[in-house]
Each structure stands twice: as C-alpha cells, then as structure tokens.
C-alpha cells in the first residue's frame, strides 16, 4: 500500500537491510515497534518489502525531524537496533531525508 503523505515538506527514514537466517523474536518485536510508531503524533506511515534473498527496504514517513529524534530515543527501538546489529542483519543502512517535492497518480 502506498502511504498517503501530506504536502511537502516532510521527512523520511529509509532503512535498507540484508537479513540473516536468524528469526528469533524478530517478527514479534517488529510488530510491537510498528504499533508503537503509529502512536507518535508526527508519524505518517511506512512502506516496506523484503525479497526472498533477504534484501529489505522500509521507508518511514514523519512530519518533522523532532518526531524522528523522538523515535530514535525510544528505548524499545534502541534495543531493537542493538539486536539487529547482533543477530538479524548482516548489513544495513539508515538514510534520513527531507522530501521537498512529490508527484504521482
């Protein structure tokens, strides 16, 4: 599903990753974090996919940088990042960008 975003500017966090074969607790924590993110006032939505080869792409949309900072300080998210480094991802990148223009159908 394509997220309905507001008129720019708004912000994105683009998370690309390659999963390991370890799934221990991943799905449950991912579901919990999704539910928690939706409670943030400045969270707009997310689009996510993962291929059979383990490559994944998640784009999270936020109204402002302050909400991104709030999310980055959220204790459960901090713990998830550490677990991701230790066992769930063989490689990853996080990119944060300001969206200044948008168009589509």
Biopython code that builds the backbone (N, CA, C, O; Angstrom):
import numpy as np
from Bio.PDB.StructureBuilder import StructureBuilder

atoms = [
    (1, "UNK", "N", (0.834, -1.179, 0.000)),
    (1, "UNK", "CA", (0.000, 0.000, 0.000)),
    (1, "UNK", "C", (0.886, 1.253, 0.000)),
    (1, "UNK", "O", (1.864, 1.318, 0.745)),
    (2, "UNK", "N", (0.561, 2.202, -0.796)),
    (2, "UNK", "CA", (1.290, 3.463, -0.851)),
    (2, "UNK", "C", (0.740, 4.403, 0.224)),
    (2, "UNK", "O", (-0.465, 4.643, 0.302)),
    (3, "UNK", "N", (1.646, 4.928, 1.047)),
    (3, "UNK", "CA", (1.251, 5.814, 2.137)),
    (3, "UNK", "C", (0.759, 7.141, 1.581)),
    (3, "UNK", "O", (1.373, 7.718, 0.683)),
    (4, "UNK", "N", (-0.347, 7.615, 2.120)),
    (4, "UNK", "CA", (-0.854, 8.937, 1.763)),
    (4, "UNK", "C", (-0.095, 9.948, 2.610)),
    (4, "UNK", "O", (-0.278, 10.023, 3.825)),
    (5, "UNK", "N", (0.751, 10.718, 1.957)),
    (5, "UNK", "CA", (1.589, 11.686, 2.644)),
    (5, "UNK", "C", (1.015, 13.092, 2.503)),
    (5, "UNK", "O", (0.261, 13.366, 1.570)),
    (6, "UNK", "N", (1.372, 13.986, 3.430)),
    (6, "UNK", "CA", (0.902, 15.371, 3.334)),
    (6, "UNK", "C", (1.686, 16.109, 2.254)),
    (6, "UNK", "O", (2.642, 15.571, 1.695)),
    (7, "UNK", "N", (1.285, 17.321, 1.968)),
    (7, "UNK", "CA", (2.075, 18.153, 1.068)),
    (7, "UNK", "C", (3.454, 18.371, 1.677)),
    (7, "UNK", "O", (3.573, 18.594, 2.882)),
    (8, "UNK", "N", (4.494, 18.309, 0.850)),
    (8, "UNK", "CA", (5.845, 18.535, 1.376)),
    (8, "UNK", "C", (5.976, 19.948, 1.936)),
    (8, "UNK", "O", (5.218, 20.843, 1.561)),
    (9, "UNK", "N", (6.929, 20.143, 2.826)),
    (9, "UNK", "CA", (7.972, 19.199, 3.198)),
    (9, "UNK", "C", (7.529, 18.254, 4.310)),
    (9, "UNK", "O", (6.696, 18.599, 5.149)),
    (10, "UNK", "N", (8.099, 17.071, 4.296)),
    (10, "UNK", "CA", (8.026, 16.091, 5.369)),
    (10, "UNK", "C", (9.322, 15.291, 5.284)),
    (10, "UNK", "O", (10.165, 15.565, 4.430)),
    (11, "UNK", "N", (9.482, 14.319, 6.151)),
    (11, "UNK", "CA", (10.770, 13.628, 6.250)),
    (11, "UNK", "C", (10.602, 12.116, 6.105)),
    (11, "UNK", "O", (9.547, 11.556, 6.404)),
    (12, "UNK", "N", (11.670, 11.476, 5.637)),
    (12, "UNK", "CA", (11.674, 10.022, 5.524)),
    (12, "UNK", "C", (12.904, 9.460, 6.228)),
    (12, "UNK", "O", (13.959, 10.090, 6.301)),
    (13, "UNK", "N", (12.722, 8.263, 6.734)),
    (13, "UNK", "CA", (13.836, 7.439, 7.194)),
    (13, "UNK", "C", (13.800, 6.220, 6.290)),
    (13, "UNK", "O", (12.826, 5.468, 6.287)),
    (14, "UNK", "N", (14.859, 6.028, 5.526)),
    (14, "UNK", "CA", (14.944, 4.904, 4.594)),
    (14, "UNK", "C", (15.889, 3.880, 5.218)),
    (14, "UNK", "O", (17.063, 4.165, 5.452)),
    (15, "UNK", "N", (15.367, 2.698, 5.482)),
    (15, "UNK", "CA", (16.148, 1.633, 6.105)),
    (15, "UNK", "C", (16.284, 0.490, 5.106)),
    (15, "UNK", "O", (15.295, -0.157, 4.759)),
    (16, "UNK", "N", (17.503, 0.242, 4.648)),
    (16, "UNK", "CA", (17.769, -0.894, 3.772)),
    (16, "UNK", "C", (18.583, -1.900, 4.577)),
    (16, "UNK", "O", (19.442, -1.528, 5.377)),
    (17, "UNK", "N", (18.297, -3.181, 4.351)),
    (17, "UNK", "CA", (18.966, -4.200, 5.152)),
    (17, "UNK", "C", (19.034, -5.527, 4.416)),
    (17, "UNK", "O", (18.306, -5.786, 3.457)),
    (18, "UNK", "N", (19.942, -6.353, 4.910)),
    (18, "UNK", "CA", (20.032, -7.738, 4.468)),
    (18, "UNK", "C", (19.894, -8.587, 5.718)),
    (18, "UNK", "O", (20.698, -8.479, 6.643)),
    (19, "UNK", "N", (18.870, -9.431, 5.742)),
    (19, "UNK", "CA", (18.578, -10.275, 6.905)),
    (19, "UNK", "C", (19.518, -11.468, 6.972)),
    (19, "UNK", "O", (19.981, -11.982, 5.954)),
    (20, "UNK", "N", (19.782, -11.887, 8.190)),
    (20, "UNK", "CA", (20.457, -13.150, 8.421)),
    (20, "UNK", "C", (19.385, -14.248, 8.435)),
    (20, "UNK", "O", (18.212, -13.970, 8.189)),
    (21, "UNK", "N", (19.774, -15.460, 8.715)),
    (21, "UNK", "CA", (18.811, -16.563, 8.822)),
    (21, "UNK", "C", (18.177, -16.642, 10.204)),
    (21, "UNK", "O", (17.290, -17.467, 10.422)),
    (22, "UNK", "N", (18.608, -15.812, 11.132)),
    (22, "UNK", "CA", (18.077, -15.821, 12.497)),
    (22, "UNK", "C", (16.757, -15.050, 12.528)),
    (22, "UNK", "O", (16.680, -13.905, 12.082)),
    (23, "UNK", "N", (15.720, -15.704, 13.064)),
    (23, "UNK", "CA", (14.415, -15.043, 13.152)),
    (23, "UNK", "C", (13.963, -14.872, 14.600)),
    (23, "UNK", "O", (12.919, -14.268, 14.849)),
    (24, "UNK", "N", (14.709, -15.379, 15.530)),
    (24, "UNK", "CA", (14.393, -15.402, 16.945)),
    (24, "UNK", "C", (13.892, -14.053, 17.476)),
    (24, "UNK", "O", (14.690, -13.150, 17.728)),
    (25, "UNK", "N", (12.572, -13.917, 17.646)),
    (25, "UNK", "CA", (11.967, -12.714, 18.195)),
    (25, "UNK", "C", (11.783, -11.559, 17.226)),
    (25, "UNK", "O", (11.216, -10.531, 17.598)),
    (26, "UNK", "N", (12.252, -11.704, 15.988)),
    (26, "UNK", "CA", (12.220, -10.596, 15.029)),
    (26, "UNK", "C", (10.799, -10.141, 14.716)),
    (26, "UNK", "O", (10.480, -8.958, 14.832)),
    (27, "UNK", "N", (9.958, -11.072, 14.324)),
    (27, "UNK", "CA", (8.604, -10.712, 13.891)),
    (27, "UNK", "C", (7.800, -10.073, 15.009)),
    (27, "UNK", "O", (7.100, -9.085, 14.787)),
    (28, "UNK", "N", (7.896, -10.628, 16.206)),
    (28, "UNK", "CA", (7.144, -10.084, 17.338)),
    (28, "UNK", "C", (7.585, -8.662, 17.661)),
    (28, "UNK", "O", (6.750, -7.774, 17.836)),
    (29, "UNK", "N", (8.893, -8.446, 17.739)),
    (29, "UNK", "CA", (9.386, -7.106, 18.047)),
    (29, "UNK", "C", (9.052, -6.121, 16.931)),
    (29, "UNK", "O", (8.716, -4.967, 17.199)),
    (30, "UNK", "N", (9.141, -6.566, 15.700)),
    (30, "UNK", "CA", (8.790, -5.712, 14.564)),
    (30, "UNK", "C", (7.323, -5.269, 14.667)),
    (30, "UNK", "O", (7.010, -4.097, 14.456)),
    (31, "UNK", "N", (6.440, -6.198, 14.988)),
    (31, "UNK", "CA", (5.015, -5.870, 15.138)),
    (31, "UNK", "C", (4.788, -4.884, 16.285)),
    (31, "UNK", "O", (3.981, -3.962, 16.167)),
    (32, "UNK", "N", (5.506, -5.082, 17.394)),
    (32, "UNK", "CA", (5.367, -4.179, 18.542)),
    (32, "UNK", "C", (5.855, -2.771, 18.190)),
    (32, "UNK", "O", (5.220, -1.778, 18.544)),
    (33, "UNK", "N", (6.975, -2.699, 17.498)),
    (33, "UNK", "CA", (7.507, -1.382, 17.111)),
    (33, "UNK", "C", (6.573, -0.667, 16.139)),
    (33, "UNK", "O", (6.389, 0.547, 16.233)),
    (34, "UNK", "N", (5.989, -1.408, 15.214)),
    (34, "UNK", "CA", (5.031, -0.814, 14.268)),
    (34, "UNK", "C", (3.854, -0.210, 15.024)),
    (34, "UNK", "O", (3.436, 0.912, 14.736)),
    (35, "UNK", "N", (3.321, -0.952, 15.990)),
    (35, "UNK", "CA", (2.193, -0.449, 16.779)),
    (35, "UNK", "C", (2.597, 0.796, 17.568)),
    (35, "UNK", "O", (1.820, 1.746, 17.668)),
    (36, "UNK", "N", (3.803, 0.794, 18.125)),
    (36, "UNK", "CA", (4.272, 1.950, 18.896)),
    (36, "UNK", "C", (4.520, 3.164, 18.002)),
    (36, "UNK", "O", (4.201, 4.289, 18.386)),
    (37, "UNK", "N", (5.083, 2.948, 16.824)),
    (37, "UNK", "CA", (5.357, 4.064, 15.904)),
    (37, "UNK", "C", (4.065, 4.771, 15.522)),
    (37, "UNK", "O", (4.040, 5.996, 15.401)),
    (38, "UNK", "N", (3.004, 4.018, 15.334)),
    (38, "UNK", "CA", (1.730, 4.602, 14.932)),
    (38, "UNK", "C", (1.143, 5.523, 15.997)),
    (38, "UNK", "O", (0.266, 6.333, 15.697)),
    (39, "UNK", "N", (1.611, 5.410, 17.220)),
    (39, "UNK", "CA", (1.135, 6.260, 18.315)),
    (39, "UNK", "C", (1.828, 7.617, 18.347)),
    (39, "UNK", "O", (1.353, 8.542, 19.006)),
    (40, "UNK", "N", (2.957, 7.742, 17.634)),
    (40, "UNK", "CA", (3.670, 9.023, 17.606)),
    (40, "UNK", "C", (2.876, 10.049, 16.809)),
    (40, "UNK", "O", (2.430, 9.767, 15.697)),
    (41, "UNK", "N", (2.702, 11.225, 17.370)),
    (41, "UNK", "CA", (1.908, 12.274, 16.730)),
    (41, "UNK", "C", (2.436, 12.638, 15.344)),
    (41, "UNK", "O", (1.644, 12.920, 14.445)),
    (42, "UNK", "N", (3.740, 12.640, 15.155)),
    (42, "UNK", "CA", (4.313, 13.049, 13.881)),
    (42, "UNK", "C", (4.622, 11.912, 12.921)),
    (42, "UNK", "O", (5.261, 12.135, 11.892)),
    (43, "UNK", "N", (4.182, 10.695, 13.235)),
    (43, "UNK", "CA", (4.396, 9.553, 12.340)),
    (43, "UNK", "C", (3.287, 9.521, 11.301)),
    (43, "UNK", "O", (2.107, 9.599, 11.644)),
    (44, "UNK", "N", (3.662, 9.407, 10.032)),
    (44, "UNK", "CA", (2.677, 9.416, 8.946)),
    (44, "UNK", "C", (2.356, 8.000, 8.484)),
    (44, "UNK", "O", (1.189, 7.667, 8.280)),
    (45, "UNK", "N", (3.373, 7.167, 8.316)),
    (45, "UNK", "CA", (3.160, 5.804, 7.840)),
    (45, "UNK", "C", (4.454, 5.201, 7.344)),
    (45, "UNK", "O", (5.522, 5.799, 7.475)),
    (46, "UNK", "N", (4.352, 3.998, 6.764)),
    (46, "UNK", "CA", (5.546, 3.306, 6.275)),
    (46, "UNK", "C", (5.194, 2.388, 5.124)),
    (46, "UNK", "O", (4.067, 1.906, 5.001)),
    (47, "UNK", "N", (6.184, 2.162, 4.291)),
    (47, "UNK", "CA", (6.094, 1.192, 3.196)),
    (47, "UNK", "C", (7.278, 0.254, 3.358)),
    (47, "UNK", "O", (8.397, 0.699, 3.614)),
    (48, "UNK", "N", (7.038, -1.037, 3.212)),
    (48, "UNK", "CA", (8.104, -1.987, 3.479)),
    (48, "UNK", "C", (7.978, -3.208, 2.589)),
    (48, "UNK", "O", (6.878, -3.634, 2.236)),
    (49, "UNK", "N", (9.142, -3.769, 2.230)),
    (49, "UNK", "CA", (9.166, -5.012, 1.460)),
    (49, "UNK", "C", (10.454, -5.752, 1.774)),
    (49, "UNK", "O", (11.458, -5.150, 2.154)),
    (50, "UNK", "N", (10.407, -7.072, 1.610)),
    (50, "UNK", "CA", (11.602, -7.886, 1.763)),
    (50, "UNK", "C", (11.567, -8.976, 0.715)),
    (50, "UNK", "O", (10.563, -9.671, 0.562)),
    (51, "UNK", "N", (12.666, -9.124, -0.006)),
    (51, "UNK", "CA", (12.777, -10.145, -1.031)),
    (51, "UNK", "C", (13.194, -11.485, -0.452)),
    (51, "UNK", "O", (13.654, -11.564, 0.687)),
    (52, "UNK", "N", (13.032, -12.520, -1.230)),
    (52, "UNK", "CA", (13.417, -13.862, -0.796)),
    (52, "UNK", "C", (14.918, -13.970, -0.560)),
    (52, "UNK", "O", (15.370, -14.864, 0.156)),
    (53, "UNK", "N", (15.692, -13.070, -1.154)),
    (53, "UNK", "CA", (17.145, -13.080, -0.968)),
    (53, "UNK", "C", (17.574, -12.394, 0.332)),
    (53, "UNK", "O", (18.765, -12.319, 0.634)),
    (54, "UNK", "N", (16.586, -11.888, 1.110)),
    (54, "UNK", "CA", (16.885, -11.253, 2.387)),
    (54, "UNK", "C", (17.025, -9.744, 2.323)),
    (54, "UNK", "O", (17.093, -9.088, 3.362)),
    (55, "UNK", "N", (17.070, -9.172, 1.107)),
    (55, "UNK", "CA", (17.174, -7.720, 0.981)),
    (55, "UNK", "C", (15.840, -7.082, 1.325)),
    (55, "UNK", "O", (14.794, -7.496, 0.825)),
    (56, "UNK", "N", (15.885, -6.063, 2.191)),
    (56, "UNK", "CA", (14.659, -5.383, 2.589)),
    (56, "UNK", "C", (14.793, -3.884, 2.470)),
    (56, "UNK", "O", (15.890, -3.330, 2.554)),
    (57, "UNK", "N", (13.665, -3.238, 2.274)),
    (57, "UNK", "CA", (13.600, -1.790, 2.164)),
    (57, "UNK", "C", (12.370, -1.319, 2.918)),
    (57, "UNK", "O", (11.255, -1.764, 2.647)),
    (58, "UNK", "N", (12.580, -0.413, 3.867)),
    (58, "UNK", "CA", (11.473, 0.189, 4.602)),
    (58, "UNK", "C", (11.641, 1.693, 4.547)),
    (58, "UNK", "O", (12.714, 2.220, 4.838)),
    (59, "UNK", "N", (10.575, 2.380, 4.172)),
    (59, "UNK", "CA", (10.568, 3.840, 4.155)),
    (59, "UNK", "C", (9.520, 4.285, 5.170)),
    (59, "UNK", "O", (8.333, 3.983, 5.037)),
    (60, "UNK", "N", (9.983, 5.003, 6.178)),
    (60, "UNK", "CA", (9.085, 5.539, 7.201)),
    (60, "UNK", "C", (8.913, 7.029, 6.941)),
    (60, "UNK", "O", (9.876, 7.718, 6.603)),
    (61, "UNK", "N", (7.708, 7.521, 7.094)),
    (61, "UNK", "CA", (7.390, 8.922, 6.824)),
    (61, "UNK", "C", (7.035, 9.635, 8.122)),
    (61, "UNK", "O", (6.248, 9.137, 8.927)),
    (62, "UNK", "N", (7.627, 10.810, 8.310)),
    (62, "UNK", "CA", (7.416, 11.599, 9.517)),
    (62, "UNK", "C", (7.131, 13.054, 9.143)),
    (62, "UNK", "O", (7.615, 13.552, 8.127)),
    (63, "UNK", "N", (6.342, 13.723, 9.977)),
    (63, "UNK", "CA", (6.022, 15.135, 9.727)),
    (63, "UNK", "C", (7.214, 16.052, 9.963)),
    (63, "UNK", "O", (7.330, 17.091, 9.313)),
    (64, "UNK", "N", (8.108, 15.678, 10.893)),
    (64, "UNK", "CA", (9.221, 16.570, 11.230)),
    (64, "UNK", "C", (10.395, 15.791, 11.802)),
    (64, "UNK", "O", (10.280, 14.613, 12.140)),
    (65, "UNK", "N", (11.523, 16.474, 11.902)),
    (65, "UNK", "CA", (12.737, 15.862, 12.443)),
    (65, "UNK", "C", (12.606, 15.566, 13.927)),
    (65, "UNK", "O", (13.207, 14.612, 14.420)),
    (66, "UNK", "N", (11.838, 16.361, 14.639)),
    (66, "UNK", "CA", (11.683, 16.117, 16.074)),
    (66, "UNK", "C", (11.045, 14.742, 16.327)),
    (66, "UNK", "O", (11.429, 14.048, 17.269)),
    (67, "UNK", "N", (10.095, 14.355, 15.510)),
    (67, "UNK", "CA", (9.489, 13.034, 15.684)),
    (67, "UNK", "C", (10.497, 11.933, 15.380)),
    (67, "UNK", "O", (10.501, 10.896, 16.043)),
    (68, "UNK", "N", (11.343, 12.149, 14.393)),
    (68, "UNK", "CA", (12.403, 11.176, 14.095)),
    (68, "UNK", "C", (13.351, 11.072, 15.291)),
    (68, "UNK", "O", (13.746, 9.969, 15.668)),
    (69, "UNK", "N", (13.713, 12.190, 15.881)),
    (69, "UNK", "CA", (14.583, 12.170, 17.064)),
    (69, "UNK", "C", (13.901, 11.436, 18.220)),
    (69, "UNK", "O", (14.533, 10.646, 18.921)),
    (70, "UNK", "N", (12.614, 11.703, 18.412)),
    (70, "UNK", "CA", (11.853, 11.031, 19.469)),
    (70, "UNK", "C", (11.878, 9.517, 19.243)),
    (70, "UNK", "O", (12.099, 8.750, 20.180)),
    (71, "UNK", "N", (11.652, 9.096, 18.011)),
    (71, "UNK", "CA", (11.654, 7.671, 17.678)),
    (71, "UNK", "C", (13.031, 7.059, 17.916)),
    (71, "UNK", "O", (13.135, 5.929, 18.395)),
    (72, "UNK", "N", (14.085, 7.799, 17.584)),
    (72, "UNK", "CA", (15.445, 7.270, 17.750)),
    (72, "UNK", "C", (15.819, 7.108, 19.225)),
    (72, "UNK", "O", (16.709, 6.322, 19.551)),
    (73, "UNK", "N", (15.150, 7.844, 20.119)),
    (73, "UNK", "CA", (15.425, 7.758, 21.558)),
    (73, "UNK", "C", (14.498, 6.775, 22.280)),
    (73, "UNK", "O", (14.662, 6.535, 23.476)),
    (74, "UNK", "N", (13.549, 6.218, 21.576)),
    (74, "UNK", "CA", (12.583, 5.296, 22.157)),
    (74, "UNK", "C", (13.309, 4.011, 22.581)),
    (74, "UNK", "O", (13.950, 3.365, 21.751)),
    (75, "UNK", "N", (13.215, 3.639, 23.848)),
    (75, "UNK", "CA", (14.021, 2.554, 24.404)),
    (75, "UNK", "C", (13.834, 1.216, 23.682)),
    (75, "UNK", "O", (14.811, 0.508, 23.440)),
    (76, "UNK", "N", (12.613, 0.869, 23.343)),
    (76, "UNK", "CA", (12.403, -0.406, 22.645)),
    (76, "UNK", "C", (13.055, -0.378, 21.265)),
    (76, "UNK", "O", (13.572, -1.394, 20.801)),
    (77, "UNK", "N", (13.031, 0.771, 20.618)),
    (77, "UNK", "CA", (13.678, 0.916, 19.316)),
    (77, "UNK", "C", (15.197, 0.818, 19.463)),
    (77, "UNK", "O", (15.857, 0.198, 18.630)),
    (78, "UNK", "N", (15.751, 1.415, 20.500)),
    (78, "UNK", "CA", (17.191, 1.315, 20.757)),
    (78, "UNK", "C", (17.583, -0.148, 20.950)),
    (78, "UNK", "O", (18.589, -0.598, 20.403)),
    (79, "UNK", "N", (16.797, -0.889, 21.721)),
    (79, "UNK", "CA", (17.062, -2.310, 21.931)),
    (79, "UNK", "C", (16.961, -3.105, 20.643)),
    (79, "UNK", "O", (17.759, -4.011, 20.403)),
    (80, "UNK", "N", (15.982, -2.770, 19.816)),
    (80, "UNK", "CA", (15.807, -3.471, 18.539)),
    (80, "UNK", "C", (17.000, -3.217, 17.620)),
    (80, "UNK", "O", (17.454, -4.126, 16.924)),
    (81, "UNK", "N", (17.504, -1.992, 17.617)),
    (81, "UNK", "CA", (18.673, -1.688, 16.786)),
    (81, "UNK", "C", (19.869, -2.531, 17.218)),
    (81, "UNK", "O", (20.617, -3.029, 16.378)),
    (82, "UNK", "N", (20.046, -2.688, 18.518)),
    (82, "UNK", "CA", (21.165, -3.485, 19.014)),
    (82, "UNK", "C", (21.004, -4.957, 18.624)),
    (82, "UNK", "O", (21.963, -5.591, 18.185)),
    (83, "UNK", "N", (19.796, -5.499, 18.784)),
    (83, "UNK", "CA", (19.548, -6.885, 18.381)),
    (83, "UNK", "C", (19.739, -7.067, 16.884)),
    (83, "UNK", "O", (20.245, -8.097, 16.438)),
    (84, "UNK", "N", (19.332, -6.062, 16.105)),
    (84, "UNK", "CA", (19.521, -6.125, 14.664)),
    (84, "UNK", "C", (20.989, -6.238, 14.307)),
    (84, "UNK", "O", (21.362, -7.040, 13.451)),
    (85, "UNK", "N", (21.823, -5.444, 14.954)),
    (85, "UNK", "CA", (23.266, -5.484, 14.704)),
    (85, "UNK", "C", (23.858, -6.827, 15.115)),
    (85, "UNK", "O", (24.737, -7.363, 14.440)),
    (86, "UNK", "N", (23.366, -7.365, 16.232)),
    (86, "UNK", "CA", (23.929, -8.602, 16.776)),
    (86, "UNK", "C", (23.500, -9.852, 16.025)),
    (86, "UNK", "O", (24.293, -10.776, 15.850)),
    (87, "UNK", "N", (22.210, -9.886, 15.567)),
    (87, "UNK", "CA", (21.765, -11.164, 15.014)),
    (87, "UNK", "C", (20.835, -11.123, 13.811)),
    (87, "UNK", "O", (20.738, -12.128, 13.107)),
    (88, "UNK", "N", (20.152, -10.032, 13.535)),
    (88, "UNK", "CA", (19.144, -10.060, 12.475)),
    (88, "UNK", "C", (19.599, -9.533, 11.129)),
    (88, "UNK", "O", (19.026, -9.904, 10.104)),
    (89, "UNK", "N", (20.616, -8.675, 11.100)),
    (89, "UNK", "CA", (21.055, -8.074, 9.840)),
    (89, "UNK", "C", (22.541, -8.325, 9.598)),
    (89, "UNK", "O", (23.370, -8.122, 10.485)),
    (90, "UNK", "N", (22.863, -8.764, 8.400)),
    (90, "UNK", "CA", (24.270, -8.904, 8.039)),
    (90, "UNK", "C", (24.818, -7.575, 7.515)),
    (90, "UNK", "O", (26.029, -7.355, 7.517)),
    (91, "UNK", "N", (23.935, -6.701, 7.073)),
    (91, "UNK", "CA", (24.316, -5.361, 6.634)),
    (91, "UNK", "C", (23.063, -4.490, 6.654)),
    (91, "UNK", "O", (21.951, -4.994, 6.496)),
    (92, "UNK", "N", (23.241, -3.191, 6.847)),
    (92, "UNK", "CA", (22.103, -2.269, 6.828)),
    (92, "UNK", "C", (22.602, -0.841, 6.618)),
    (92, "UNK", "O", (23.777, -0.536, 6.822)),
    (93, "UNK", "N", (21.693, 0.007, 6.213)),
    (93, "UNK", "CA", (21.944, 1.440, 6.094)),
    (93, "UNK", "C", (20.674, 2.181, 6.511)),
    (93, "UNK", "O", (19.558, 1.727, 6.258)),
    (94, "UNK", "N", (20.871, 3.321, 7.152)),
    (94, "UNK", "CA", (19.772, 4.214, 7.511)),
    (94, "UNK", "C", (20.069, 5.548, 6.853)),
    (94, "UNK", "O", (21.153, 6.111, 7.010)),
    (95, "UNK", "N", (19.091, 6.041, 6.118)),
    (95, "UNK", "CA", (19.234, 7.335, 5.451)),
    (95, "UNK", "C", (18.034, 8.202, 5.839)),
    (95, "UNK", "O", (16.890, 7.748, 5.804)),
    (96, "UNK", "N", (18.307, 9.426, 6.200)),
    (96, "UNK", "CA", (17.242, 10.352, 6.597)),
    (96, "UNK", "C", (17.236, 11.501, 5.597)),
    (96, "UNK", "O", (18.276, 12.084, 5.292)),
    (97, "UNK", "N", (16.036, 11.816, 5.089)),
    (97, "UNK", "CA", (15.945, 12.834, 4.041)),
    (97, "UNK", "C", (14.703, 13.699, 4.227)),
    (97, "UNK", "O", (13.690, 13.271, 4.781)),
    (98, "UNK", "N", (14.822, 14.915, 3.748)),
    (98, "UNK", "CA", (13.681, 15.832, 3.701)),
    (98, "UNK", "C", (13.067, 15.740, 2.301)),
    (98, "UNK", "O", (13.763, 15.878, 1.295)),
    (99, "UNK", "N", (11.771, 15.507, 2.256)),
    (99, "UNK", "CA", (11.058, 15.448, 0.978)),
    (99, "UNK", "C", (10.574, 16.862, 0.666)),
    (99, "UNK", "O", (9.816, 17.462, 1.428)),
    (100, "UNK", "N", (11.023, 17.366, -0.452)),
    (100, "UNK", "CA", (10.654, 18.722, -0.850)),
    (100, "UNK", "C", (9.674, 18.751, -2.005)),
    (100, "UNK", "O", (9.041, 19.773, -2.269)),
    (101, "UNK", "N", (9.549, 17.631, -2.689)),
    (101, "UNK", "CA", (8.649, 17.580, -3.847)),
    (101, "UNK", "C", (8.100, 16.173, -3.949)),
    (101, "UNK", "O", (8.783, 15.199, -3.633)),
    (102, "UNK", "N", (6.845, 16.078, -4.398)),
    (102, "UNK", "CA", (6.197, 14.783, -4.571)),
    (102, "UNK", "C", (5.199, 14.886, -5.710)),
    (102, "UNK", "O", (4.532, 15.907, -5.874)),
    (103, "UNK", "N", (5.102, 13.837, -6.486)),
    (103, "UNK", "CA", (4.071, 13.781, -7.516)),
    (103, "UNK", "C", (3.738, 12.331, -7.823)),
    (103, "UNK", "O", (4.520, 11.436, -7.503)),
    (104, "UNK", "N", (2.612, 12.093, -8.425)),
    (104, "UNK", "CA", (2.177, 10.738, -8.780)),
    (104, "UNK", "C", (0.725, 10.758, -9.210)),
    (104, "UNK", "O", (0.116, 11.815, -9.375)),
    (105, "UNK", "N", (0.194, 9.579, -9.385)),
    (105, "UNK", "CA", (-1.197, 9.478, -9.869)),
    (105, "UNK", "C", (-2.210, 9.684, -8.779)),
    (105, "UNK", "O", (-3.413, 9.628, -9.036)),
]
sb = StructureBuilder()
sb.init_structure("model")
sb.init_model(0)
sb.init_chain("A")
sb.init_seg("    ")
for serial, (resi, resn, name, xyz) in enumerate(atoms, 1):
    if name == "N":
        sb.init_residue(resn, " ", resi, " ")
    sb.init_atom(name, np.array(xyz, "f"), 0.0, 1.0, " ", f" {name:<3s}", serial, name[0])
structure = sb.get_structure()
